[in-house]
Amino acid sequence: MTTPGRLSHMDRTQTQRLRLDEAAEATSAQVRDAKLRVHQLDQALDRNRAQQDKHATYNACYPPAKEREDERAELTEARVGFEREHQYASALLAAALIVHESVTRERAWLERPAIATGDPMPVALLFPFAKKFVDAPGYTITVLRPDSDSPDPFWREMYQSTVSRTRSRSILTAWSRQQQTYVLRDAHGRFYVAAPDLRIELVPTDIALQHSEGDALRAALAVYGFTAYDGGEGGFTSLAVSLTQEASEEETYEGPHFLISSGEHADRLASQHDELWGASLYDEQGEYVTTLDGAPSGATLAEDCAYIVAAVAEVARRAFREETVYFARSAGKDAPTQD
């Protein structure tokens, strides 16, 4: 049987280290560039506001003139453009920060010091007292099953990931209630589950969990005032986003909403985002309406997030304008006529 010490080192390959080093350098550069762009746009907006204030002050002293009205209109149009670009740049920065932090954490998980090996020591896991024992910020989890093609009792890794403290408690609690199952804990806080045809190892760490691709998208959505809710079924995961910014989860599905996913996923590690976001619009009956164009090919995760969120926001703005015009026209028709 594979030992816990060996399991904890199975994924620590030189290829992964090099990949994460390159990703950390690239995402760090993207964060710097995004911060610089936001700063530049802050300055452009400040200059535009100063020009508008100056223009308004002098307009009060002169008679009306077409040239000054044209200048005022140009300044207003430029301000709207700067504000939209600033929002996009801010969304890009928010997503880039999440992606960089996730890569940094993933590299820290990979390079964390090895835990000394030793024989597992049984403990009395008296659940629901799991909080006393399962107290690390996160755990790596490895699931093994016997290889049916091997004549020897060889265990094959079926699943490997990182899970939160809460999820670890839930997993161990569930297995502790099964018959013919043993839950063990060694002196280093590692847990080991031995069940018929199954072995699970949970290794503690004080390093925070990595962010998902969906976390980066949520950060970009928040800049525009939108909230995303987890969606999907049957292994398909997505984020549901209402066209109304203040919508609750229930209200999101009751009205027009987007389902956004990368291929069939929205919850993988940020470093595993390998397909551009796709945002499909559904009406209040859940009927498909359309799918927005994706980001340009080769876009990074942060660029992909900023692009698709800006597209979602534009649809929401357009829907709001149309609803406002319809309401105004309806109110006009219903208004009492004056004699």
N, C-alpha and C positions, 0 to 999 in steps of 0.2 A: 504494500500500500504506500502511496506517495506520502511523504511526511509534510507537515505544515511548513517547515522551513523551506523545503524545496518548492512547495507551491507558491510561497510568497516571492520567489525569485524567477518564476517561469517567464514573466513578460518583460524582464529587464534586459532588453537587447540594445546593442550599440546603435542599431538602425533607428529605434524609437528615440534615443537620446539626441541623435543628430537631427531628426525631424522636428523634435520639440525645440531644440536650440535655434534652428532656422525660423520656426514659427514665432518664437519669442522675440527674435530680432526684428522680424517683419512686422509683427503687431505693435511692437514698441515704436517703430518708425511711423506706423499709421496713426498711432495716438498722438505723436508729436505733430505730425502734419495736420491732423484734425484740430488740435488745440490752436495751432497757428492760424488756421483758416477761420475759426470762430472768433479769434482775437481781431483779425483783419476786418471781419464783418461788423464786429462791435464798433470799431473805429469808423467804418463807413457809415453806419447808422447814426453815430454821434455827429459826424460832419453833416449828414443830411438833415438831422433835427435842428442843428445850429443854423443851417441855411434857410430852413423853413421858418424858424423863429425870426430871423433877420428879415426875410421876405415879408412876413406878416406885419412886422413893426413898420417897415417903410411903406407898405401898401396903405396903411392907415393915414399916411401923410400926403399921398398923391392921389390925383383923380384916377378913375379906372382906365386901364390901358390893356390892349390885347396882348402885348409883349409880356407884361407882368403876369397875366392870367395863364399864358402858355408856360411861363417859367414855373409857376406854382403847380400846374398840372404835371410837368416833367419831374419836379421834385417829389410829388406825391406818388407818381408811377415808379420812380426809382426806389422810394422807401418801401413800397410793397414788394418790389423785386428783392431788395436787400433782406427784408424780413423773411421771405420764403426761403432764400438761400441760407440765411442764418439758421432757420429751423432745420433745414436739411443737414447742414454742417453739424449742428448740435446733436441730431439723431445719429449721424455717422460717428461722432465722438463718443456718445453714450454706448453704442454697440461695440466700438473698438476697445473701449476700456474693459467691457465685460469679456470680450474675446481674449485680450491680452492677459487679464487676470486668470482666466480659465487655463490658458496655456502654461502660465507660470505655476499654477497649482498642480497641473498634470505633471509637469516636470519635477516638481517637488515630491509628488507621490512616487514617481519612478526612482528618484534618487534618495529616498528616505533610507536611513540606516537599517541594515538587516537586523531582525530580531533573533536573538540567540536561540538555537535549537534546543530541544529537550523533550522529554516525554510529557504528553498531556497529563494534567492532574485533574481528576474528577472533583467537582464541587457540587454542593446541593443547590441547584438553581430553583429556588422557591418562587416561581412566578405567581402573582404579578409583581414580585420584588425585583424585576429585571433592571430597574433604574439603578439599583445598588451595584450591579455587576457590569452592565453595558453602559459605560460612562464616557467613552472616547467620542470626539467630535464626529468621526466617521470610521468606516471599516471597508477593507477590500474583501469581497466575497468571491469564493471560487467553489463551483459545484462540479462534482465528478460522478460519473456512473461507470459501471463495469463495461469493458469492451467485449461485446458478444462475439467478435471475430477472433479474439485472442484465446488460445488454449490455457494461458496462464491467467491468474487473477490480477489483471492489469486494469487500472482505473484511468478513464479518459476524461479530460477536462471538457465540460459541456457549456460552462458559462463562467465569465469572469467580469467583474465590474466593481464599482464603488457605490456604497450605500450610506445613507445618513444614520445617525444614532437611533432615531425613531424607527426607521425601517429595520435596522438590525434587531432592535428589541422585539418588533413584531414577528420577524422571522424566527427568532429563537423561542419566543413564547409559543408560536404555533407548533414547532417541532417538539417542544418539551411535553406536549399533550398527546403525542402519538405513541402508540404501543411499539415495543421492540426498538425503541430509539433512545440513544444515549447522547446527552449534551455534556461536553467537557470543557474545562477552562484551565489554561496553564498559568504559570506564575507571571507571564508577560501580558496577560489579558486577552490572549487569543482564544477563540471559541472553536470547537470542533463538534460537528454533528455526525453521528454514525447511525444510519438507518438502513434497513434492508435495501440493497441495490442503490445506495446513495451515500455520498460523503460531502459535507459542506465545511469550509473553513472561513472564518471571519477574523481578519487581522486588524487590530486597532491602529489608528494614527491620530496625531494631533494637528494634522494639516487639513484645512477646510476643503470641502468637496469642490470639484471642478464645476464650471457653469455649463449649461446646455446651450445648444444653438437657439432654442426657444427663449432662453434668458436674454440673449443678445437682442432678439427681435422685440421682446417685451420692453427693454430699455429704450429702443428707438421709438416704439409706439408711445411710450410715456411722454416723450418730448412733445408729441402732437396731441396729448391728452386722451389717448385711447387705452383701454384696458383689454387684456387678452385672457381668455379662459381656456383651460385644457379641453381638448375634444378628441374624437376618434374612437374607433372600435375595431375589434378583431386584429390587433397588432398595428393598425394604422393610427398614427398620432398626428394631431394638428392643433392649431390655436384658433379659437373663434373670436372674431372682433366685430362688434356692432358698429353700424354707421352712426349711431348716437353715442357720444363720448361718455355719458353718465349711465349707460345701461348696465343693469345687473346681469348676472349669468343667465337667469331665466328670461329676462327681457331681450337678451342678445339673440337667443334662438327664436323668439316670438316675432322678431322684426327682421328687416334686411340685414344680412351679416356676411362677413367673409370667413372662409375656412382657409387657413394658410399652412402650408407644409412644404417640406423639402423632399421631393419624391413622395414617400409615404411616412415621413418622419418629421417630428418637431422637437424631440426630446433627447437627441443624441448629444454626446460631448461636442463642444464648440469646434474642436479640432477635427471632428469627423464629418462636418458639414461639407458634402461633396456634390450637392445638387442645388441649383438656384431655387429660391422661394417661389412658390406658385400660390397666387391668391385668387380663389374662386368665389364669386358672389352668389348668394342664395337669397330668395325672397322670404317673406314671412311664413309661407307654407313649406319652406324647405326645398323649393324647386330651384334647380340650377339656372342661373341667369347668364353669366359670362365669366371668363378668366382674364385677369389683367396680364399685360405683357411683363415678362420677367426682366431682371437686370441684364446688362450686357454680359456676354460670355467671358469668363475669366475674372469676374468680380469677386472680391474677398467677401467673407461672411459679413463684416461690418458694412461694406458698400452695398451688398445684397439687401441687408436689413434697411438701410437708409432709403434705398431706391424703392422697394416694395411698399414701405410705410408711406412715403411721399405719394405714391400712386393711390393707396387706400385713402389717404387724407383728401386727395383731389376728388375722388368719387364722392366722399362724404360731403365735401363743400358744395359740389354740384347738386347733390340730392337736397341739401339744406336750402340752397338758393331756389331750386324748383318748388320745394314745399312752401317756402316763404312767398314766392310769387303767386302760387295757387291759393294760399290762404288770403293774401291781399285782394286777389280778384274775387274770391268768394265773399269776403267781407264787404267789398264794394257793391256786389250784386245784392247782398242782403241789407245794405244800409237803406234807411228810409229816405224817400225822395222829399225834397223841400219844395214848398210852393213858391 
